[in-house]
Amino acid sequence: MNKFAYVGCRTSEWRGARGKGIEVFRIDESGNWHHVQRVTSVQENPSWLTLDEKRNRLYVLHGDGNQVAIFARDPISGMLTLLSEQTTGPQNPHPDLDPLRRNNPVHAALSPDGRHLLIANHEGGNVAALAFADDDALLPPHHLAMVEGHADEDGAAASLSRPHEIIFAPDSDYYALPIQGRQAGNGIDMVRIYHWRDGQSLLNDEVLLPSGSWPRHVDFHPQGQWLYGLSELGNTITVYDFEQETGNIALKQTLSSLPEGFETRNDASEIEVHPSGRFLYAANRGHNSIAVMRINPDDGCLKPVGWVFCGGKTPRFTTLSADGLYFYSANEDSDSIRIFSVDQDSGMLKDTGKEVFTASPTCIVFSD
């Protein structure tokens, strides 16, 4: 079976980007990447990609845009063909929002039954639900789960908070939503659990976090009983107990994503749990490192193992291979993807010396 990597790259001058669109690579048996296609973006900033291998479709969110593009994927060549585009929903009318960011959709996830695509509209302040038609085309959003902010004074515009990622719990209809309480819109920093039911997102539980922390990304333990979150400005990793039957969460641990003594500006970006459930990784933009944490198998709490240089500048996106043997750091401001091997005993990352050069990378998905 051929294995391919799809890399979304920022393209807009406003973002200071150098990318050209979506880059497609074939990965050979030795782990070497071979460029096979460049898809010039139909809109700017194809910055988040969601792969649906069942339909052989790639769904592309355009950062600072209002639409999702749908591409057909050839499983033999790996190449992409644009099929259509669909709106991610109406733009939020709040007067304090930057119009250049529009909806700014930042993350998408397929529902557990594969019948819907859910999209986190960061500037829209909502999660949009788009159903699939019989011909696998995407229909316009039929449900918007609005994420409100603090109560507004009489006569003020309706407040909003900004969702940043949609992660379903293993084998579950509950999903976690980290939400940023940015000033424009009078938002609230929190992590929510929604119940996906009958084509709608229903609020189930929430935990409020310190103002200004900006929860960004989350990941569940593969056994489902713990949830891990990363706050962008707070530079903190949070551990939650997750009740799989009820969908309730409770905060139990908070620790820094940075080593002690580092005081320069840092924006934490990405978090993921190793498939074994033994280790956790968190990326730091500023410190330019990957924090490696060991997970206690009894209570899910974390203990730092060490910090590894990401191999470049600004690790905006990171991910693990499905088998947990390799770790990939998309270093946006050094125009590169650095490849690490994972020590299966300690969880530490070892630089393989392999590097893929592609401008302003922000997301990687693999077909395997």
C-alpha positions as CSV (number, residue, x, y, z in Angstrom):
1,M,0.0,0.0,0.0
2,N,1.3,3.4,-0.9
3,K,1.7,5.9,1.9
4,F,1.3,9.6,1.4
5,A,1.7,12.8,3.5
6,Y,-0.4,15.9,2.8
7,V,0.9,19.2,4.1
8,G,-1.2,22.3,4.5
9,C,0.8,25.5,4.3
10,R,-0.1,29.1,5.0
11,T,0.0,31.4,2.0
12,S,-1.2,34.9,2.8
13,E,1.0,37.9,3.0
14,W,-1.0,39.1,5.9
15,R,0.2,36.1,7.9
16,G,3.8,36.6,6.7
17,A,3.6,33.2,4.9
18,R,5.8,31.8,2.2
19,G,3.7,28.6,1.3
20,K,2.1,27.9,-2.0
21,G,-0.8,25.7,-1.0
22,I,-1.1,21.9,-0.3
23,E,2.0,19.8,-0.8
24,V,1.7,16.1,-1.5
25,F,4.5,13.6,-0.7
26,R,4.9,9.9,-1.2
27,I,6.8,8.2,1.6
28,D,8.9,5.2,0.6
29,E,9.7,2.1,2.7
30,S,12.9,3.8,4.0
31,G,10.8,6.8,5.3
32,N,12.1,9.2,2.6
33,W,9.6,11.8,1.4
34,H,9.2,12.4,-2.4
35,H,7.3,15.4,-3.6
36,V,4.5,14.4,-6.1
37,Q,2.1,17.4,-6.3
38,R,1.6,21.0,-5.3
39,V,-2.0,22.1,-5.2
40,T,-2.1,25.9,-5.5
41,S,-4.7,27.0,-2.9
42,V,-8.1,27.9,-4.3
43,Q,-8.2,30.3,-1.3
44,E,-5.4,31.5,1.0
45,N,-4.0,29.5,3.9
46,P,-5.1,25.9,3.5
47,S,-4.0,25.5,7.1
48,W,-6.0,22.5,8.4
49,L,-6.5,19.2,6.6
50,T,-8.9,16.3,7.5
51,L,-8.6,13.0,5.6
52,D,-11.5,10.7,5.0
53,E,-10.0,7.5,3.6
54,K,-13.3,5.8,3.4
55,R,-14.5,8.3,0.8
56,N,-11.0,9.1,-0.4
57,R,-11.6,12.8,0.3
58,L,-9.5,15.5,1.8
59,Y,-11.3,18.4,3.5
60,V,-9.3,21.6,3.6
61,L,-10.0,24.6,5.9
62,H,-8.8,28.0,4.8
63,G,-7.5,29.9,7.8
64,D,-8.9,33.5,7.8
65,G,-11.6,32.3,5.4
66,N,-15.2,31.2,5.4
67,Q,-15.1,27.9,3.4
68,V,-14.0,24.3,3.3
69,A,-12.6,22.8,0.1
70,I,-13.3,19.2,-0.8
71,F,-10.7,17.3,-2.8
72,A,-10.9,13.8,-4.3
73,R,-7.8,11.7,-3.5
74,D,-6.4,9.1,-5.8
75,P,-5.2,6.2,-3.5
76,I,-2.7,5.0,-6.0
77,S,-0.9,8.2,-7.0
78,G,-1.9,10.2,-3.9
79,M,-2.8,13.2,-6.1
80,L,-5.7,15.5,-5.3
81,T,-8.4,16.9,-7.5
82,L,-10.7,19.8,-6.4
83,L,-14.3,18.8,-6.4
84,S,-16.2,21.6,-4.7
85,E,-16.3,24.2,-1.9
86,Q,-18.8,24.7,0.9
87,T,-19.4,27.5,3.4
88,T,-18.5,27.0,7.1
89,G,-21.4,29.2,8.1
90,P,-22.2,32.9,8.4
91,Q,-19.6,35.4,9.6
92,N,-20.0,36.6,13.2
93,P,-21.2,40.3,13.1
94,H,-19.5,41.3,16.4
95,P,-18.0,44.8,15.8
96,D,-14.8,44.1,17.7
97,L,-13.7,41.3,15.5
98,D,-11.0,41.7,12.9
99,P,-12.7,41.4,9.4
100,L,-9.5,40.1,7.9
101,R,-9.9,36.9,10.0
102,R,-13.5,36.2,8.8
103,N,-14.7,32.8,10.2
104,N,-11.1,31.6,10.6
105,P,-12.0,27.9,10.7
106,V,-9.2,26.2,12.5
107,H,-10.1,22.5,13.0
108,A,-12.5,19.8,11.6
109,A,-13.4,16.3,12.6
110,L,-15.6,13.6,11.2
111,S,-18.4,12.5,13.4
112,P,-18.1,8.9,14.8
113,D,-20.6,7.6,12.3
114,G,-18.9,9.4,9.4
115,R,-22.1,11.2,8.3
116,H,-21.1,14.7,9.3
117,L,-18.1,17.0,9.3
118,L,-17.8,19.3,12.3
119,I,-15.8,22.5,12.0
120,A,-14.5,24.8,14.7
121,N,-15.0,28.4,13.5
122,H,-12.6,30.3,15.7
123,E,-13.8,33.8,14.8
124,G,-17.3,32.7,14.3
125,G,-17.5,31.5,17.8
126,N,-19.3,28.3,16.9
127,V,-19.0,24.6,15.9
128,A,-20.7,24.1,12.5
129,A,-22.2,20.7,11.6
130,L,-22.2,19.8,7.9
131,A,-24.0,16.7,6.7
132,F,-22.9,14.5,3.7
133,A,-25.3,14.2,0.8
134,D,-25.9,10.8,-0.9
135,D,-23.2,11.6,-3.5
136,D,-20.8,12.4,-0.6
137,A,-20.9,16.1,-1.3
138,L,-21.0,18.4,1.8
139,L,-24.2,20.3,2.5
140,P,-24.2,23.7,4.1
141,P,-24.2,23.8,7.9
142,H,-27.5,22.8,9.4
143,H,-26.5,23.4,13.0
144,L,-24.3,25.9,14.7
145,A,-23.3,25.3,18.3
146,M,-22.7,28.9,19.5
147,V,-20.0,29.4,22.2
148,E,-21.0,32.4,24.2
149,G,-18.8,34.6,26.2
150,H,-19.3,36.7,29.4
151,A,-22.7,38.3,29.9
152,D,-22.9,41.6,28.0
153,E,-24.3,44.9,29.1
154,D,-27.6,46.0,27.8
155,G,-27.4,47.0,24.2
156,A,-24.0,45.4,23.6
157,A,-23.3,43.0,20.8
158,A,-23.7,39.3,21.7
159,S,-20.4,38.0,23.2
160,L,-18.5,35.0,21.9
161,S,-15.7,32.7,22.8
162,R,-13.4,31.0,20.3
163,P,-13.4,27.2,19.8
164,H,-10.0,25.8,18.6
165,E,-10.3,22.0,18.2
166,I,-12.8,19.1,18.1
167,I,-11.5,15.8,19.5
168,F,-13.9,12.9,20.1
169,A,-13.3,10.6,23.0
170,P,-12.4,7.0,21.9
171,D,-15.4,5.0,20.8
172,S,-17.7,7.8,22.0
173,D,-20.2,10.4,20.9
174,Y,-18.7,12.9,23.3
175,Y,-16.1,15.4,22.1
176,A,-13.8,17.9,23.9
177,L,-13.7,21.5,22.7
178,P,-10.9,23.9,24.0
179,I,-12.1,27.4,23.9
180,Q,-10.2,30.7,24.0
181,G,-11.5,33.7,25.8
182,R,-10.0,36.4,23.7
183,Q,-10.7,40.1,24.5
184,A,-12.7,40.9,21.4
185,G,-16.1,39.5,22.0
186,N,-15.6,39.2,25.8
187,G,-14.8,35.5,25.7
188,I,-14.3,32.9,28.3
189,D,-11.3,30.5,28.6
190,M,-12.6,27.0,29.1
191,V,-12.8,23.4,28.0
192,R,-16.2,22.0,27.2
193,I,-17.6,18.5,26.6
194,Y,-20.3,18.3,24.0
195,H,-22.6,15.3,23.2
196,W,-23.0,14.7,19.5
197,R,-26.5,13.5,19.1
198,D,-29.0,13.5,16.2
199,G,-26.8,15.8,14.1
200,Q,-26.3,18.4,16.8
201,S,-23.7,19.4,19.4
202,L,-25.3,19.5,22.8
203,L,-23.4,21.1,25.8
204,N,-22.7,18.5,28.4
205,D,-20.0,19.8,30.9
206,E,-17.3,22.5,31.1
207,V,-14.3,23.6,33.2
208,L,-13.4,27.2,33.4
209,L,-9.6,28.1,33.2
210,P,-7.7,31.2,34.2
211,S,-8.5,34.3,32.1
212,G,-5.8,34.8,29.4
213,S,-4.6,31.2,29.3
214,W,-6.2,30.5,25.9
215,P,-6.9,26.7,25.8
216,R,-5.8,25.6,22.3
217,H,-5.6,21.9,21.8
218,V,-6.6,18.7,23.7
219,D,-6.1,14.9,23.3
220,F,-7.7,11.9,25.0
221,H,-5.8,9.0,26.5
222,P,-6.4,6.0,24.3
223,Q,-8.2,4.2,27.1
224,G,-10.6,7.2,27.3
225,Q,-10.5,8.0,31.1
226,W,-8.3,11.1,30.9
227,L,-8.2,14.2,28.8
228,Y,-5.1,16.4,28.4
229,G,-5.2,20.1,27.4
230,L,-2.7,22.7,26.3
231,S,-3.1,26.4,26.9
232,E,-1.5,28.7,24.3
233,L,-0.6,31.8,26.4
234,G,-0.7,30.1,29.8
235,N,1.9,27.6,28.6
236,T,0.2,25.0,30.8
237,I,-0.7,21.4,30.4
238,T,-3.9,20.4,32.2
239,V,-5.0,16.9,33.1
240,Y,-8.7,16.0,33.5
241,D,-10.6,13.0,34.7
242,F,-13.1,12.1,32.1
243,E,-16.2,10.0,32.9
244,Q,-16.8,8.0,29.9
245,E,-20.5,7.1,30.6
246,T,-21.7,10.6,31.5
247,G,-19.2,12.8,29.6
248,N,-18.3,14.8,32.7
249,I,-14.8,16.1,33.3
250,A,-12.9,17.4,36.4
251,L,-9.5,19.2,36.5
252,K,-6.9,17.3,38.5
253,Q,-3.4,18.5,37.6
254,T,-1.8,21.6,36.0
255,L,1.9,21.9,35.1
256,S,4.1,24.0,32.8
257,S,4.9,23.1,29.2
258,L,8.2,24.8,29.7
259,P,11.4,24.0,31.7
260,E,11.9,25.8,34.9
261,G,13.6,29.2,34.4
262,F,12.5,30.0,30.9
263,E,10.9,33.4,30.9
264,T,10.9,34.5,27.3
265,R,7.7,34.8,25.3
266,N,6.3,31.4,24.3
267,D,3.1,30.3,22.7
268,A,2.3,26.6,23.3
269,S,0.8,25.0,20.2
270,E,0.2,21.2,20.0
271,I,-0.4,18.3,22.3
272,E,-0.8,14.5,21.7
273,V,-0.8,11.3,23.6
274,H,1.4,8.4,22.4
275,P,-0.7,5.4,21.1
276,S,0.7,3.3,23.9
277,G,-0.9,5.8,26.5
278,R,2.5,6.0,28.3
279,F,3.8,9.4,27.0
280,L,2.5,12.8,26.2
281,Y,4.1,15.5,23.9
282,A,3.5,19.3,23.9
283,A,5.1,21.8,21.5
284,N,6.4,25.2,22.4
285,R,6.7,28.1,20.0
286,G,9.3,30.4,21.4
287,H,11.3,27.9,23.4
288,N,11.2,25.8,20.1
289,S,10.9,22.6,22.0
290,I,8.8,19.5,22.4
291,A,8.0,18.7,26.1
292,V,8.1,15.0,26.8
293,M,5.9,13.8,29.7
294,R,5.4,10.4,31.2
295,I,1.8,9.4,32.1
296,N,1.2,7.6,35.4
297,P,-0.9,4.5,34.4
298,D,-2.8,4.6,37.7
299,D,-4.1,8.2,37.8
300,G,-3.1,9.7,34.4
301,C,-1.0,12.4,36.0
302,L,2.1,13.7,34.2
303,K,5.8,13.9,35.1
304,P,8.3,15.7,32.9
305,V,10.9,13.5,31.2
306,G,12.7,16.3,29.3
307,W,12.6,18.8,26.5
308,V,13.8,18.2,22.9
309,F,14.8,20.9,20.4
310,C,12.2,20.8,17.6
311,G,14.8,21.1,14.9
312,G,13.7,24.5,13.7
313,K,11.7,27.5,14.6
314,T,8.0,27.7,15.6
315,P,6.7,24.2,15.9
316,R,3.1,25.1,15.0
317,F,1.9,21.5,14.4
318,T,3.2,18.1,15.6
319,T,2.0,14.6,15.2
320,L,2.9,11.0,15.7
321,S,2.9,8.1,13.3
322,A,0.0,5.7,13.8
323,D,2.3,3.1,15.2
324,G,4.0,5.6,17.6
325,L,7.5,5.0,16.2
326,Y,8.0,8.5,14.7
327,F,7.2,12.0,15.7
328,Y,6.9,14.9,13.2
329,S,7.4,18.6,13.9
330,A,6.1,21.1,11.4
331,N,8.3,24.1,12.1
332,E,6.4,27.0,10.4
333,D,9.0,29.7,10.5
334,S,12.0,27.6,9.4
335,D,10.0,26.1,6.5
336,S,10.6,22.5,7.4
337,I,9.3,19.3,8.9
338,R,11.7,17.5,11.2
339,I,11.4,13.8,11.8
340,F,12.2,12.1,15.1
341,S,12.2,8.5,16.3
342,V,10.5,7.7,19.5
343,D,12.2,5.6,22.2
344,Q,9.5,3.1,23.2
345,D,10.9,2.7,26.7
346,S,11.5,6.3,27.8
347,G,9.3,8.2,25.3
348,M,12.2,10.5,24.4
349,L,12.6,11.8,20.9
350,K,15.8,11.3,18.8
351,D,16.4,13.4,15.8
352,T,16.8,11.1,12.8
353,G,18.5,13.8,10.7
354,K,15.7,13.6,8.2
355,E,14.1,16.9,7.3
356,V,11.5,17.8,4.7
357,F,11.6,21.4,3.3
358,T,8.2,23.0,2.6
359,A,7.3,26.6,3.2
360,S,5.1,27.7,6.2
361,P,3.8,24.2,7.1
362,T,0.8,24.2,9.5
363,C,-0.7,20.7,9.3
364,I,0.2,17.2,8.2
365,V,-2.0,14.2,7.6
366,F,-1.0,10.7,6.5
367,S,-2.8,8.1,4.4
368,D,-1.9,4.7,5.8
